[in-house]
């Protein structure tokens, strides 16, 4: 009888160890999207100065319906506070957020158009656009830095 319970205990222990070892195998990482169905990129970003206003046109490739908001980040070039120089690293002093469907932004499918006014008509500005996805885990999309002159 003692042999039987010893064998039973040994087999049970080996079974538990094997089960724990098998479930612990494999790659452990955070879940990531497997398909690009929910991701978008910027096909083009163009800006045009008209007096004191900067009009931005953003064309999106991919899941344009997942654009949560677009942020216009810009900085004047000059010697005043919050201003930079054309060769200095871009540090956006001003950030304006535009949410599709709200006032201040128009959209036609995958094209978004918005403007920022009140700029100094004598100064050049550097800008970029940052897009946020409705699915935060997919991160943000950042455009290149562009320069518009008066």
C-alpha positions in Angstrom: 0.0 0.0 0.0 2.8 2.4 0.8 4.5 1.7 -2.6 1.3 2.5 -4.3 0.9 5.9 -2.6 4.6 6.8 -3.2 4.3 6.0 -6.9 1.0 7.9 -7.1 2.6 10.9 -5.4 5.7 10.8 -7.7 3.6 10.6 -10.9 1.3 13.4 -9.7 4.4 15.6 -8.9 5.9 14.9 -12.3 2.6 15.7 -13.9 2.3 19.0 -12.1 5.9 20.0 -12.9 5.5 19.1 -16.6 2.2 21.1 -16.8 3.8 24.2 -15.2 6.9 23.9 -17.5 4.7 23.6 -20.7 2.5 26.6 -19.8 5.5 28.8 -19.1 7.1 28.2 -22.5 6.7 30.7 -25.4 7.3 34.3 -26.1 5.9 36.8 -23.7 5.1 40.2 -25.2 2.3 42.7 -25.3 -0.4 42.1 -27.8 0.1 44.1 -31.0 -2.1 44.6 -34.0 -1.6 41.8 -36.5 -3.3 43.6 -39.4 -2.9 47.1 -40.7 -6.6 47.6 -40.8 -6.6 50.1 -38.0 -3.4 52.0 -38.8 -3.1 55.2 -40.8 -0.1 57.2 -42.2 0.3 60.7 -43.7 0.3 60.5 -47.5 1.1 64.2 -47.7 1.1 67.3 -45.5 1.0 70.7 -47.2 0.8 74.2 -45.8 0.2 77.6 -47.4 0.5 81.0 -45.9 -2.2 83.6 -46.6 -1.4 86.8 -44.7 -1.9 86.0 -41.0 -3.2 82.5 -41.6 -1.6 79.1 -42.2 -3.8 76.6 -44.1 -2.9 72.9 -43.7 -4.1 70.1 -45.9 -3.4 66.5 -44.6 -4.0 63.5 -46.8 -4.2 60.2 -44.9 -3.5 56.7 -46.2 -5.0 53.7 -44.5 -7.7 53.8 -41.8 -8.6 57.5 -42.0 -11.8 56.9 -39.9 -9.5 56.1 -37.0 -8.0 59.6 -36.8 -8.9 60.8 -33.3 -7.3 64.2 -33.6 -4.6 66.1 -35.5 -2.3 68.5 -33.6 -0.7 71.4 -35.4 2.7 72.2 -33.8 4.4 75.3 -34.9 7.1 77.8 -34.1 8.1 81.2 -35.4 11.6 81.8 -36.6 13.1 84.9 -35.0 14.9 86.2 -32.0 11.9 86.6 -29.6 10.8 84.4 -26.8 9.5 81.0 -27.9 11.0 81.6 -31.4 13.7 79.5 -33.1 16.0 79.7 -36.0 15.8 77.8 -39.3 18.9 75.7 -38.4 18.0 75.1 -34.7 16.2 71.9 -33.6 12.5 72.2 -33.9 10.8 72.9 -30.6 7.1 73.7 -31.1 6.2 76.6 -29.0 2.5 76.4 -29.9 0.3 73.4 -30.3 -3.3 73.5 -31.6 -5.5 70.4 -31.6 -8.1 69.7 -34.2 -10.7 66.9 -33.8 -12.5 65.6 -37.0 -16.1 66.6 -37.0 -15.6 69.6 -34.8 -15.4 73.3 -35.6 -12.2 74.4 -37.3 -11.5 71.3 -39.4 -13.1 70.1 -42.6 -12.8 66.6 -43.9 -13.5 65.0 -47.2 -12.9 61.3 -46.8 -9.2 60.9 -46.2 -8.3 64.6 -46.6 -8.4 67.0 -43.6 -8.1 70.8 -43.9 -7.7 73.2 -41.0 -6.3 76.7 -40.5 -4.5 78.6 -37.8 -4.7 82.4 -37.9 -3.2 85.2 -36.0 0.4 84.6 -37.2 2.9 87.4 -37.7 2.8 88.2 -41.4 6.4 89.2 -41.4 7.9 85.9 -39.9 8.6 82.5 -41.3 7.1 79.5 -39.4 8.1 75.9 -39.0 5.4 73.4 -38.4 4.5 69.7 -38.3 1.3 67.7 -37.8 0.9 64.9 -35.3 -2.0 62.4 -35.7 -3.4 60.3 -32.9 -5.3 57.1 -33.5 -8.5 56.3 -31.7 -6.7 53.1 -30.6 -4.0 54.5 -28.3 -1.9 51.4 -28.5 -1.3 52.1 -32.2 0.7 55.2 -31.3 1.0 58.5 -33.1 1.9 59.6 -36.6 4.3 62.5 -36.9 5.0 64.4 -40.1 8.2 66.0 -41.2 8.9 69.6 -40.2 8.0 72.1 -42.9 8.8 75.8 -43.4 6.4 78.4 -44.7 7.5 81.9 -45.5 5.5 85.1 -45.7 
